[in-house]
């Protein structure tokens, strides 16, 4: 599964550089994928402008505390980040940053088919957290709050031929 982001940003700022570091405390993009569309289990992959990757598997049930299992790793993920301007360091002047992500379909083991058939539906969301100026969260499918961990609000992603 290939995913790309283009983020217009005057200061693509992040200090996080280590794998599974606190990416969500600074600027980032995230992909939420519920491969069996059950709104109970899904994967989250977040990437900072520095290229640092944070990934987790989530168990979610409305009304109960969500369980974010950060010891899960998306094996075989490949990502590339480019910052156009002064770089990912806070306080530099930038124009935009891009993220490309390649996720092996074999990582979606909650799906009945690891190679989805035409017509198969997953639930997905794409998030961008912006910290320059006002702290803003942009979502492909808004959840109605700052909490992006609401799979019932994810968009439907239907595979074609």
N, CA, C and O of each residue as an XYZ file, in Angstrom:
644
protein
N       0.859     -1.163      0.000
C       0.000      0.000      0.000
C       0.901      1.220      0.000
O       1.747      1.371      0.882
N       0.727      2.087     -0.979
C       1.538      3.292     -1.099
C       0.701      4.509     -0.741
O      -0.423      4.663     -1.219
N       1.260      5.379      0.111
C       0.553      6.567      0.579
C       1.512      7.744      0.496
O       2.696      7.607      0.804
N       1.006      8.904      0.079
C       1.831     10.099      0.013
C       1.130     11.294      0.638
O      -0.093     11.415      0.563
N       1.904     12.168      1.250
C       1.421     13.421      1.826
C       2.246     14.560      1.259
O       3.443     14.404      1.022
N       1.612     15.709      1.037
C       2.314     16.952      0.746
C       1.778     17.986      1.712
O       0.594     18.321      1.680
N       2.652     18.495      2.575
C       2.243     19.404      3.644
C       2.861     20.778      3.425
O       4.075     20.940      3.545
N       2.040     21.760      3.107
C       2.535     23.130      3.010
C       2.794     23.612      4.429
O       1.931     23.502      5.299
N       4.006     24.153      4.657
C       4.407     24.452      6.029
C       5.524     25.485      6.026
O       6.523     25.317      5.326
N       5.364     26.558      6.807
C       6.400     27.582      6.904
C       7.537     27.181      7.839
O       8.625     27.752      7.770
N       7.293     26.206      8.710
C       8.330     25.699      9.610
C       8.021     24.238      9.935
O       7.359     23.950     10.932
N       8.491     23.333      9.110
C       8.280     21.896      9.309
C       9.164     21.445     10.462
O      10.256     20.921     10.247
N       8.688     21.651     11.682
C       9.528     21.520     12.857
C       9.319     20.205     13.602
O       8.189     19.799     13.873
N      10.429     19.551     13.925
C      10.407     18.383     14.789
C      11.804     18.170     15.341
O      12.802     18.421     14.666
N      11.858     17.703     16.575
C      13.141     17.356     17.183
C      13.260     15.846     17.364
O      14.313     15.352     17.765
N      12.180     15.103     17.068
C      12.166     13.656     17.269
C      12.916     12.975     16.127
O      12.613     13.198     14.955
N      13.886     12.150     16.475
C      14.685     11.476     15.457
C      14.715      9.964     15.632
O      15.077      9.246     14.701
N      14.341      9.469     16.810
C      14.460      8.042     17.087
C      13.176      7.298     16.747
O      12.082      7.856     16.829
N      13.323      6.022     16.360
C      12.188      5.139     16.084
C      11.312      5.038     17.323
O      11.813      4.843     18.430
N      10.023      5.168     17.139
C       9.027      5.113     18.212
C       9.227      6.191     19.270
O       8.798      6.040     20.414
N       9.893      7.294     18.871
C       9.997      8.452     19.760
C       8.654      9.177     19.817
O       7.717      8.780     19.125
N       8.541     10.226     20.623
C       7.266     10.925     20.824
C       6.861     11.803     19.635
O       6.710     13.017     19.772
N       6.689     11.180     18.480
C       6.345     11.887     17.238
C       5.083     12.722     17.405
O       5.025     13.843     16.900
N       4.073     12.209     18.098
C       2.786     12.892     18.183
C       2.800     14.107     19.115
O       1.767     14.755     19.287
N       3.951     14.431     19.723
C       4.067     15.649     20.524
C       4.482     16.846     19.679
O       4.484     17.977     20.165
N       4.831     16.608     18.428
C       5.290     17.669     17.544
C       4.541     17.554     16.220
O       3.467     16.953     16.179
N       5.074     18.112     15.143
C       4.414     18.012     13.848
C       4.579     16.606     13.291
O       5.618     15.972     13.474
N       3.536     16.118     12.603
C       3.586     14.772     12.048
C       2.439     14.578     11.065
O       1.520     15.391     10.973
N       2.527     13.473     10.335
C       1.396     12.944      9.576
C       1.154     11.533     10.085
O       2.084     10.860     10.531
N      -0.096     11.084     10.018
C      -0.436      9.736     10.486
C      -1.374      9.062      9.514
O      -2.179      9.704      8.839
N      -1.248      7.749      9.461
C      -2.146      6.884      8.705
C      -2.782      5.930      9.707
O      -2.084      5.292     10.495
N      -4.095      5.835      9.675
C      -4.847      4.903     10.522
C      -5.504      3.904      9.578
O      -6.223      4.302      8.661
N      -5.266      2.606      9.790
C      -5.799      1.599      8.874
C      -6.476      0.482      9.658
O      -5.841     -0.233     10.433
N      -7.777      0.352      9.437
C      -8.590     -0.713     10.019
C      -8.902     -1.687      8.888
O      -9.904     -1.544      8.187
N      -8.025     -2.685      8.719
C      -8.078     -3.556      7.539
C      -9.245     -4.534      7.540
O      -9.568     -5.096      6.494
N      -9.880     -4.750      8.675
C     -11.074     -5.604      8.662
C     -12.348     -4.797      8.892
O     -13.438     -5.361      8.984
N     -12.203     -3.464      8.983
C     -13.332     -2.537      9.104
C     -14.245     -2.871     10.281
O     -15.455     -2.656     10.218
N     -13.654     -3.402     11.361
C     -14.472     -3.758     12.526
C     -14.582     -2.627     13.546
O     -15.331     -2.752     14.516
N     -13.852     -1.524     13.349
C     -13.766     -0.372     14.257
C     -13.322     -0.771     15.665
O     -13.636     -0.079     16.634
N     -12.597     -1.878     15.779
C     -12.090     -2.345     17.074
C     -10.562     -2.442     17.063
O      -9.914     -2.068     18.041
N      -9.979     -2.941     15.966
C      -8.532     -3.097     15.865
C      -8.031     -2.369     14.625
O      -8.626     -2.457     13.551
N      -6.922     -1.647     14.796
C      -6.347     -0.962     13.638
C      -4.894     -0.597     13.905
O      -4.437     -0.597     15.048
N      -4.183     -0.289     12.836
C      -2.782      0.113     12.909
C      -2.680      1.625     12.749
O      -3.485      2.243     12.053
N      -1.677      2.213     13.406
C      -1.377      3.641     13.276
C       0.097      3.779     12.948
O       0.949      3.167     13.592
N       0.389      4.582     11.948
C       1.774      4.887     11.591
C       1.882      6.399     11.494
O       1.179      7.033     10.707
N       2.778      6.980     12.311
C       2.990      8.430     12.319
C       4.431      8.711     11.927
O       5.348      7.987     12.316
N       4.620      9.777     11.149
C       5.962     10.127     10.674
C       6.174     11.626     10.839
O       5.330     12.435     10.457
N       7.316     11.976     11.414
C       7.708     13.362     11.654
C       8.476     13.917     10.454
O       8.945     13.147      9.615
N       8.612     15.248     10.360
C       9.421     15.834      9.282
C      10.875     15.371      9.303
O      11.557     15.458      8.282
N      11.357     14.886     10.429
C      12.726     14.361     10.530
C      12.854     12.967      9.928
O      13.962     12.470      9.727
N      11.706     12.334      9.641
C      11.709     10.962      9.138
C      11.502      9.928     10.232
O      11.408      8.737      9.935
N      11.430     10.351     11.492
C      11.193      9.416     12.597
C       9.815      8.773     12.443
O       8.831      9.448     12.141
N       9.762      7.458     12.654
C       8.522      6.690     12.498
C       8.071      6.171     13.865
O       8.865      5.627     14.632
N       6.786      6.351     14.148
C       6.147      5.776     15.334
C       5.014      4.905     14.822
O       4.188      5.364     14.033
N       4.965      3.650     15.263
C       3.885      2.766     14.821
C       3.317      2.008     16.008
O       4.020      1.714     16.975
N       2.027      1.698     15.915
C       1.354      1.005     17.013
C       0.142      0.257     16.475
O      -0.367      0.551     15.394
N      -0.299     -0.709     17.254
C      -1.532     -1.436     16.973
C      -2.495     -1.066     18.089
O      -2.113     -1.051     19.259
N      -3.739     -0.770     17.740
C      -4.700     -0.227     18.697
C      -5.907     -1.147     18.837
O      -6.428     -1.678     17.856
N      -6.336     -1.318     20.093
C      -7.608     -1.957     20.410
C      -8.523     -0.856     20.932
O      -8.163     -0.130     21.858
N      -9.701     -0.735     20.338
C     -10.594      0.371     20.668
C     -12.029     -0.133     20.799
O     -12.523     -0.875     19.950
N     -12.667      0.273     21.850
C     -14.085     -0.024     22.025
C     -14.703      1.222     22.664
O     -14.252      1.663     23.721
N     -15.721      1.785     22.035
C     -16.397      2.992     22.544
C     -16.750      2.794     24.017
O     -17.325      1.775     24.400
N     -16.396      3.791     24.838
C     -16.713      3.746     26.254
C     -15.657      3.088     27.124
O     -15.736      3.170     28.350
N     -14.671      2.438     26.520
C     -13.583      1.811     27.276
C     -12.261      2.494     26.926
O     -12.144      3.086     25.853
N     -11.270      2.422     27.805
C      -9.972      3.006     27.468
C      -9.359      2.289     26.263
O      -9.375      1.060     26.188
N      -8.823      3.063     25.327
C      -8.162      2.426     24.178
C      -6.819      1.868     24.629
O      -6.179      2.413     25.529
N      -6.402      0.782     23.998
C      -5.110      0.172     24.281
C      -4.226      0.394     23.069
O      -4.510     -0.112     21.984
N      -3.162      1.147     23.253
C      -2.223      1.453     22.183
C      -0.971      0.625     22.437
O      -0.211      0.895     23.367
N      -0.766     -0.383     21.599
C       0.347     -1.316     21.775
C       1.536     -0.856     20.927
O       1.625     -1.156     19.736
N       2.436     -0.129     21.565
C       3.572      0.451     20.857
C       4.694     -0.546     20.606
O       5.656     -0.229     19.906
N       4.586     -1.747     21.168
C       5.621     -2.744     20.897
C       5.418     -3.412     19.540
O       6.299     -4.135     19.075
N       4.260     -3.180     18.889
C       4.037     -3.681     17.531
C       4.866     -2.842     16.568
O       4.934     -1.620     16.706
N       5.486     -3.482     15.608
C       6.237     -2.777     14.575
C       5.736     -3.198     13.210
O       5.518     -4.381     12.949
N       5.558     -2.230     12.353
C       5.157     -2.491     10.972
C       6.406     -2.953     10.222
O       7.189     -2.142      9.727
N       6.569     -4.258     10.151
C       7.761     -4.837      9.519
C       7.770     -4.550      8.021
O       6.749     -4.688      7.348
N       8.903     -4.159      7.519
C       9.054     -3.938      6.090
C       8.574     -2.589      5.590
O       8.627     -2.325      4.389
N       8.102     -1.724      6.492
C       7.664     -0.387      6.064
C       8.862      0.377      5.492
O       9.984      0.277      5.987
N       8.591      1.120      4.462
C       9.600      2.030      3.904
C       8.980      3.410      3.855
O       7.808      3.561      3.510
N       9.767      4.416      4.201
C       9.262      5.786      4.141
C      10.377      6.723      3.720
O      11.562      6.456      3.918
N       9.955      7.827      3.135
C      10.891      8.851      2.702
C      10.272     10.209      3.016
O       9.098     10.444      2.728
N      11.065     11.101      3.606
C      10.600     12.443      3.951
C      11.548     13.452      3.328
O      12.768     13.301      3.395
N      10.974     14.486      2.719
C      11.765     15.592      2.180
C      11.183     16.896      2.694
O       9.974     17.112      2.621
N      12.050     17.775      3.221
C      11.636     19.100      3.674
C      12.243     20.110      2.715
O      13.456     20.119      2.502
N      11.409     20.955      2.139
C      11.854     21.937      1.152
C      11.969     23.294      1.825
O      10.967     23.942      2.129
N      13.205     23.711      2.051
C      13.496     24.961      2.737
C      14.676     24.744      3.666
O      15.692     24.171      3.273
N      14.535     25.204      4.899
C      15.634     25.151      5.864
C      15.814     23.829      6.562
O      16.806     23.646      7.267
N      14.893     22.896      6.394
C      15.029     21.592      7.031
C      14.048     21.407      8.176
O      13.264     22.304      8.486
N      14.095     20.236      8.803
C      13.127     19.870      9.840
C      13.420     20.504     11.197
O      12.667     20.277     12.145
N      14.475     21.281     11.318
C      14.810     21.900     12.598
C      13.845     23.034     12.917
O      13.530     23.829     12.031
N      13.369     23.133     14.144
C      12.463     24.215     14.523
C      13.090     25.579     14.285
O      14.273     25.786     14.554
N      12.284     26.507     13.778
C      12.734     27.872     13.552
C      13.308     28.140     12.175
O      13.661     29.280     11.874
N      13.414     27.126     11.330
C      13.907     27.345      9.974
C      12.733     27.676      9.062
O      11.597     27.293      9.340
N      13.004     28.371      7.998
C      11.953     28.761      7.062
C      11.820     27.701      5.976
O      12.780     27.396      5.268
N      10.629     27.150      5.855
C      10.364     26.091      4.886
C       9.192     26.486      3.995
O       8.491     27.464      4.256
N       8.999     25.701      2.934
C       7.839     25.873      2.049
C       6.863     24.713      2.209
O       5.652     24.911      2.307
N       7.411     23.496      2.235
C       6.575     22.312      2.376
C       7.437     21.125      2.725
O       8.664     21.168      2.639
N       6.755     20.050      3.128
C       7.433     18.771      3.337
C       6.557     17.665      2.799
O       5.330     17.751      2.819
N       7.216     16.618      2.316
C       6.495     15.496      1.716
C       6.872     14.202      2.428
O       7.975     14.051      2.954
N       5.921     13.279      2.428
C       6.137     11.962      3.012
C       5.618     10.921      2.029
O       4.503     11.040      1.520
N       6.422      9.909      1.768
C       5.990      8.751      0.983
C       6.141      7.521      1.874
O       7.161      7.340      2.539
N       5.104      6.677      1.873
C       5.095      5.491      2.727
C       4.726      4.279      1.883
O       3.777      4.324      1.101
N       5.476      3.204      2.045
C       5.155      1.922      1.411
C       4.984      0.904      2.534
O       5.918      0.641      3.292
N       3.775      0.330      2.635
C       3.460     -0.618      3.707
C       3.153     -1.973      3.077
O       2.253     -2.070      2.243
N       3.883     -3.023      3.459
C       3.576     -4.351      2.910
C       2.153     -4.779      3.297
O       1.755     -4.639      4.454
N       1.405     -5.289      2.346
C       0.042     -5.745      2.631
C       0.025     -6.869      3.663
O      -0.984     -7.069      4.339
N       1.117     -7.597      3.791
C       1.178     -8.685      4.771
C       1.072     -8.184      6.211
O       0.807     -8.979      7.113
N       1.275     -6.884      6.447
C       1.148     -6.331      7.796
C      -0.305     -6.211      8.248
O      -0.569     -6.016      9.435
N      -1.234     -6.323      7.330
C      -2.648     -6.162      7.669
C      -3.282     -7.522      7.920
O      -4.191     -7.943      7.204
N      -2.787     -8.200      8.946
C      -3.213     -9.563      9.213
C      -4.592     -9.651      9.844
O      -5.096    -10.758     10.030
N      -5.225     -8.530     10.180
C      -6.614     -8.603     10.636
C      -7.573     -8.713      9.460
O      -8.732     -9.092      9.629
N      -7.083     -8.378      8.259
C      -7.910     -8.498      7.063
C      -8.032     -9.972      6.678
O      -7.091    -10.745      6.860
N      -9.177    -10.354      6.155
C      -9.360    -11.740      5.726
C      -8.482    -12.080      4.534
O      -8.074    -13.230      4.368
N      -8.186    -11.083      3.700
C      -7.282    -11.291      2.566
C      -6.136    -10.296      2.694
O      -6.365     -9.087      2.713
N      -4.903    -10.794      2.783
C      -3.783     -9.863      2.847
C      -3.559     -9.188      1.498
O      -2.956     -8.118      1.433
N      -4.038     -9.804      0.428
C      -4.067     -9.129     -0.869
C      -5.545     -8.880     -1.166
O      -6.236     -9.770     -1.662
N      -6.034     -7.670     -0.864
C      -7.472     -7.405     -0.944
C      -8.053     -7.638     -2.335
O      -7.444     -7.290     -3.347
N      -9.209     -8.219     -2.362
C      -9.946     -8.443     -3.602
C     -10.702     -7.180     -3.985
O     -10.971     -6.332     -3.134
N     -11.044     -7.052     -5.259
C     -11.841     -5.922     -5.713
C     -13.140     -5.868     -4.908
O     -13.801     -6.889     -4.715
N     -13.496     -4.685     -4.446
C     -14.701     -4.503     -3.658
C     -14.480     -4.617     -2.160
O     -15.369     -4.265     -1.384
N     -13.304     -5.106     -1.726
C     -12.998     -5.214     -0.303
C     -12.913     -3.811      0.295
O     -12.325     -2.914     -0.310
N     -13.496     -3.617      1.480
C     -13.519     -2.298      2.116
C     -12.718     -2.291      3.413
O     -12.880     -3.176      4.254
N     -11.865     -1.303      3.571
C     -11.150     -1.039      4.807
C     -11.642      0.309      5.329
O     -12.270      1.073      4.595
N     -11.355      0.598      6.597
C     -11.593      1.927      7.164
C     -10.222      2.586      7.308
O      -9.287      1.950      7.794
N     -10.087      3.846      6.895
C      -8.806      4.550      6.963
C      -9.013      6.005      7.359
O     -10.097      6.568      7.203
N      -7.956      6.588      7.867
C      -7.926      8.030      8.060
C      -6.495      8.507      7.882
O      -5.538      7.766      8.108
N      -6.375      9.746      7.476
C      -5.085     10.383      7.262
C      -5.112     11.695      8.051
O      -6.027     12.503      7.891
N      -4.113     11.898      8.895
C      -4.074     13.037      9.805
C      -2.797     13.825      9.574
O      -1.749     13.258      9.265
N      -2.897     15.142      9.728
C      -1.713     15.987      9.750
C      -1.816     16.926     10.936
O      -2.817     17.623     11.103
N      -0.775     16.943     11.760
C      -0.730     17.865     12.899
C       0.221     18.990     12.546
O       1.379     18.748     12.207
N      -0.258     20.203     12.624
C       0.493     21.418     12.285
C       0.708     22.227     13.556
O      -0.249     22.496     14.283
N       1.938     22.617     13.836
C       2.228     23.384     15.042
C       2.649     24.809     14.759
O       2.690     25.615     15.688
N       2.967     25.165     13.509
C       3.360     26.524     13.183
C       2.142     27.419     13.327
O       1.093     27.141     12.746
N       2.273     28.499     14.103
C       1.116     29.369     14.356
C       0.182     28.682     15.334
O       0.596     28.296     16.427
N      -1.075     28.527     14.948
C      -2.034     27.818     15.797
C      -1.827     26.323     15.665
O      -1.512     25.826     14.584
N      -2.005     25.596     16.778
C      -1.928     24.132     16.735
C      -3.188     23.644     16.036
O      -4.296     23.871     16.523
N      -3.027     22.979     14.901
C      -4.167     22.515     14.119
C      -4.004     21.047     13.771
O      -2.894     20.565     13.545
N      -5.131     20.344     13.731
C      -5.153     18.968     13.272
C      -6.069     18.910     12.057
O      -7.228     19.321     12.119
N      -5.544     18.400     10.966
C      -6.318     18.250      9.741
C      -6.528     16.757      9.499
O      -5.595     15.963      9.616
N      -7.757     16.386      9.162
C      -8.069     14.980      8.944
C      -8.784     14.797      7.618
O      -9.623     15.614      7.236
N      -8.453     13.733      6.928
C      -9.177     13.371      5.716
C     -10.638     13.117      6.052
O     -11.539     13.532      5.322
N     -10.861     12.427      7.168
C     -12.209     12.157      7.667
C     -12.277     12.653      9.110
O     -11.916     11.913     10.026
N     -12.731     13.890      9.335
C     -12.726     14.474     10.677
C     -13.467     13.600     11.696
O     -14.498     12.999     11.394
N     -12.906     13.549     12.915
C     -13.496     12.738     13.978
C     -14.414     13.546     14.888
O     -15.078     12.973     15.752
N     -14.465     14.862     14.713
C     -15.309     15.698     15.553
C     -14.631     16.146     16.835
O     -15.258     16.806     17.664
N     -13.351     15.798     17.013
C     -12.592     16.222     18.196
C     -11.109     16.145     17.860
O     -10.732     15.781     16.746
N     -10.269     16.492     18.839
C      -8.819     16.354     18.653
C      -8.364     14.905     18.750
O      -7.212     14.594     18.447
N      -9.255     14.022     19.166
C      -8.924     12.603     19.301
C      -9.061     11.920     17.944
O     -10.171     11.697     17.460
N      -7.934     11.593     17.342
C      -7.953     10.946     16.022
C      -8.219      9.452     16.119
O      -8.420      8.795     15.097
N      -8.226      8.904     17.333
C      -8.381      7.460     17.549
C      -9.851      7.047     17.594
O     -10.261      6.347     18.520
N     -10.636      7.457     16.631
C     -12.059      7.123     16.585
C     -12.369      6.407     15.278
O     -12.766      7.051     14.307
N     -12.197      5.091     15.234
C     -12.327      4.365     13.972
C     -13.717      4.412     13.356
O     -13.856      4.209     12.149
N     -14.747      4.673     14.148
C     -16.085      4.793     13.571
C     -16.201      6.042     12.692
O     -17.150      6.171     11.919
N     -15.236      6.959     12.809
C     -15.212      8.163     11.974
C     -14.307      8.024     10.753
O     -14.280      8.914      9.903
N     -13.570      6.923     10.655
C     -12.662      6.735      9.521
C     -13.465      6.652      8.220
O     -14.630      6.255      8.216
N     -12.818      7.033      7.124
C     -13.437      6.940      5.802
C     -13.405      5.492      5.307
O     -12.613      4.677      5.779
N     -14.270      5.196      4.362
C     -14.256      3.882      3.712
C     -13.255      3.922      2.566
O     -13.243      4.867      1.776
N     -12.429      2.910      2.480
C     -11.431      2.745      1.413
C     -11.783      1.449      0.698
O     -11.620      0.364      1.256
N     -12.264      1.558     -0.532
C     -12.742      0.382     -1.261
C     -11.784      0.085     -2.411
O     -11.505      0.950     -3.242
N     -11.287     -1.146     -2.446
C     -10.337     -1.546     -3.483
C     -11.035     -1.770     -4.814
O     -12.133     -2.324     -4.867
N     -10.390     -1.335     -5.887
C     -10.911     -1.519     -7.234
C     -10.222     -2.683     -7.936
O      -9.451     -3.426     -7.328
N     -10.507     -2.825     -9.201
C      -9.938     -3.905    -10.015
C      -8.461     -3.721    -10.196
O      -7.814     -4.535    -10.854
